[in-house]
Amino acid sequence: MGYATKLVAWGRDTALPFWLERGWDQQSGGFLEVVDLDGAPLVDTPRRVRVQARQIYVYARAEHEGWCKGLDRAAEAMALLEKRAFSPDGAPGWVHRLDATGDVLSPVRDLYDHAFILLALSWMYRVTGEAHYMSLIEQTLAFLDTHMSAPDRGFVESIGAAQLPRRQNPHMHLFEAMMALYEATGDAGVLDRIRTLRGLFDDIFFDPDAGVLREFFAEGWQRDTRPIGDHVEPGHLAEWVWLLAEQARVTGDAADMAAIRALYDTVCTKGISDVTGGLFTTCTAEGDVVDSGTRAWMQTEWIRAAAVFTKRGADEAESRLEQACKAMFDIHLDPALAGGWIDQTDAKGNPTVTNMPSSTLYHALGAVLEARAVVTSTGQPTETQV
């Protein structure tokens, strides 16, 4: 488990401190959207609300794990985000994008953003127990139910922006957020939300015949007949592997191993680049490559999916986990500044970016946590930097 152990140490000892220091806006407060490849702040870049929420989640979770004293900074960022992004125009909900000083650039209400707001608030509530975070959670859920609930199941993707195509991705992250909320509160009503969102996976997103997750849909959740409707993202397949296993852990529901295995088999047989050794961006359901470039987040989700099977003692699972962790280091971490990443490469593994997006830390933390769970279960040391 050499690469998995190395990943745990990298995340805990290098990445979390790096982004806590380098990823904070010393002028206007809040988390930076990006730093350059040398780690210098790019303070004038607009800020997505979802990224602020992701970083808040990361440092609340890291505090909970005892890895990093970032809770005060997370609380400061949450207070700033509430002031700047929660109904600043008098309309309910959270806005989509801010400028570097906190003024609203986009008043769109975006489902993906709200999912991460709920994830951040759930962890802030879990770690602190402060009633104000629960109040914000309740107001955010009420906004979704009242203003974004779709008549044909699920939620509209946005208010004030394009409604089509319908997308599984925001619903996937809302599913994740609801599980975090249930763990934070034990509220049985949240279980209903979890199972309702899971129903979208069962009835709409998952194609069991092809063993894939469908991404894009037309009105009424009909299959999008354009070429994009056949696009499959191996990273999202891996993400759902972990989420389905996580649902079983959190709720006590039986794990749907048929769906978990089908998605993971597709990841491993159709999603790995012969050139880079990592997951590539997009293929078709038949396995034809559409975009053979890589993103760092895809490798982190492969790591989490591989960890699901490693923890279950599946044959060859440990070697797959090592393969995924090695790809993360080879493609994205080792070529970068310590604690950072080369977030995106072309088909040959050549970097195609000039900065480091902070949003990747959310995915990286998920991979580190799952690698830690496996390493701990196998008795490997985790406290020494490697």
DANOR-V323285 format. One record per pair of residues at least 4 apart in sequence whose ideal C-beta (glycine too) atoms are under 6 Angstrom apart, sorted by sequence separation. I is the first residue (numbers start at 1). J is the second residue. If there is no record, write none. Layout:
BEGIN
i:I j:J
i:I j:J
END
This chain:
BEGIN
i:1 j:5
i:9 j:13
i:10 j:14
i:11 j:15
i:18 j:22
i:19 j:23
i:25 j:29
i:35 j:39
i:36 j:40
i:57 j:61
i:70 j:74
i:80 j:84
i:81 j:85
i:82 j:86
i:98 j:102
i:99 j:103
i:124 j:128
i:142 j:146
i:143 j:147
i:144 j:148
i:145 j:149
i:150 j:154
i:168 j:172
i:199 j:203
i:200 j:204
i:201 j:205
i:217 j:221
i:218 j:222
i:224 j:228
i:225 j:229
i:240 j:244
i:242 j:246
i:246 j:250
i:247 j:251
i:257 j:261
i:261 j:265
i:265 j:269
i:266 j:270
i:267 j:271
i:283 j:287
i:284 j:288
i:326 j:330
i:327 j:331
i:328 j:332
i:329 j:333
i:336 j:340
i:345 j:349
i:346 j:350
i:360 j:364
i:372 j:376
i:25 j:30
i:62 j:67
i:87 j:92
i:150 j:155
i:200 j:205
i:201 j:206
i:207 j:212
i:224 j:229
i:248 j:253
i:273 j:278
i:309 j:314
i:328 j:333
i:329 j:334
i:336 j:341
i:345 j:350
i:375 j:380
i:35 j:41
i:36 j:42
i:62 j:68
i:99 j:105
i:149 j:155
i:150 j:156
i:218 j:224
i:223 j:229
i:247 j:253
i:283 j:289
i:336 j:342
i:345 j:351
i:346 j:352
i:25 j:32
i:63 j:70
i:98 j:105
i:148 j:155
i:207 j:214
i:217 j:224
i:248 j:255
i:273 j:280
i:283 j:290
i:310 j:317
i:335 j:342
i:345 j:352
i:375 j:382
i:23 j:31
i:34 j:42
i:62 j:70
i:63 j:71
i:86 j:94
i:97 j:105
i:125 j:133
i:148 j:156
i:182 j:190
i:205 j:213
i:216 j:224
i:271 j:279
i:282 j:290
i:309 j:317
i:310 j:318
i:333 j:341
i:344 j:352
i:23 j:32
i:32 j:41
i:85 j:94
i:95 j:104
i:97 j:106
i:124 j:133
i:125 j:134
i:181 j:190
i:205 j:214
i:282 j:291
i:332 j:341
i:342 j:351
i:344 j:353
i:85 j:95
i:96 j:106
i:157 j:167
i:281 j:291
i:332 j:342
i:343 j:353
i:34 j:45
i:59 j:70
i:310 j:321
i:33 j:45
i:95 j:107
i:96 j:108
i:121 j:133
i:178 j:190
i:216 j:228
i:244 j:256
i:280 j:292
i:281 j:293
i:22 j:35
i:157 j:170
i:216 j:229
i:270 j:283
i:33 j:47
i:59 j:73
i:60 j:74
i:84 j:98
i:96 j:110
i:280 j:294
i:306 j:320
i:307 j:321
i:343 j:357
i:59 j:74
i:121 j:136
i:178 j:193
i:306 j:321
i:341 j:356
i:27 j:43
i:88 j:104
i:93 j:109
i:121 j:137
i:178 j:194
i:215 j:231
i:244 j:260
i:278 j:294
i:340 j:356
i:22 j:39
i:96 j:113
i:154 j:171
i:204 j:221
i:270 j:287
i:343 j:360
i:25 j:43
i:33 j:51
i:56 j:74
i:84 j:102
i:89 j:107
i:276 j:294
i:306 j:324
i:331 j:349
i:94 j:113
i:241 j:260
i:273 j:292
i:279 j:298
i:341 j:360
i:212 j:232
i:31 j:52
i:56 j:77
i:278 j:299
i:303 j:324
i:30 j:52
i:56 j:78
i:118 j:140
i:175 j:197
i:241 j:263
i:302 j:324
i:303 j:325
i:94 j:117
i:117 j:140
i:213 j:236
i:240 j:263
i:241 j:264
i:279 j:302
i:31 j:55
i:213 j:237
i:171 j:197
i:237 j:263
i:213 j:240
i:299 j:327
i:52 j:81
i:171 j:200
i:237 j:266
i:238 j:267
i:299 j:328
i:237 j:267
i:234 j:267
i:49 j:85
i:296 j:332
i:168 j:205
i:234 j:271
i:294 j:331
i:264 j:305
i:111 j:155
i:235 j:279
i:49 j:94
i:234 j:279
i:296 j:341
i:16 j:62
i:31 j:77
i:78 j:124
i:111 j:157
i:154 j:200
i:30 j:77
i:49 j:96
i:168 j:215
i:296 j:343
i:110 j:158
i:48 j:97
i:233 j:282
i:278 j:327
i:295 j:344
i:20 j:70
i:30 j:80
i:93 j:143
i:108 j:158
i:109 j:159
i:277 j:327
i:29 j:80
i:46 j:97
i:47 j:98
i:92 j:143
i:165 j:216
i:166 j:217
i:211 j:262
i:231 j:282
i:232 j:283
i:294 j:345
i:16 j:68
i:108 j:160
i:165 j:217
i:46 j:99
i:108 j:161
i:206 j:259
i:232 j:285
i:278 j:331
i:293 j:346
i:212 j:266
i:230 j:284
i:293 j:347
i:12 j:67
i:115 j:170
i:211 j:266
i:230 j:285
i:276 j:331
i:292 j:347
i:44 j:100
i:43 j:100
i:112 j:170
i:115 j:173
i:119 j:177
i:122 j:180
i:126 j:184
i:46 j:105
i:111 j:170
i:115 j:174
i:118 j:177
i:122 j:181
i:125 j:184
i:165 j:224
i:119 j:180
i:50 j:112
i:54 j:116
i:57 j:119
i:61 j:123
i:115 j:177
i:122 j:184
i:239 j:301
i:242 j:304
i:304 j:366
i:50 j:113
i:53 j:116
i:57 j:120
i:60 j:123
i:64 j:127
i:235 j:298
i:238 j:301
i:242 j:305
i:245 j:308
i:297 j:360
i:300 j:363
i:304 j:367
i:307 j:370
i:49 j:113
i:53 j:117
i:56 j:120
i:60 j:124
i:63 j:127
i:238 j:302
i:241 j:305
i:296 j:360
i:300 j:364
i:303 j:367
i:310 j:374
i:50 j:116
i:57 j:123
i:235 j:301
i:242 j:308
i:297 j:363
i:304 j:370
i:53 j:120
i:60 j:127
i:183 j:250
i:238 j:305
i:241 j:308
i:300 j:367
i:307 j:374
i:152 j:220
i:152 j:221
i:179 j:250
i:28 j:101
i:212 j:285
i:275 j:348
i:276 j:349
i:210 j:285
i:39 j:337
i:58 j:361
i:58 j:362
i:54 j:359
i:58 j:365
i:51 j:359
i:54 j:362
i:4 j:321
i:7 j:325
i:3 j:322
i:36 j:355
i:4 j:325
i:18 j:339
i:34 j:355
i:35 j:356
i:3 j:325
i:3 j:326
i:34 j:357
i:14 j:338
i:15 j:339
i:14 j:339
i:32 j:358
i:23 j:358
i:19 j:361
i:11 j:368
i:8 j:368
i:7 j:368
i:8 j:371
i:7 j:371
i:8 j:372
i:4 j:371
i:8 j:375
i:4 j:374
i:5 j:375
i:4 j:375
i:13 j:385
i:1 j:375
i:8 j:382
i:5 j:380
i:9 j:385
i:1 j:378
i:9 j:386
i:1 j:380
i:6 j:386
i:5 j:386
END
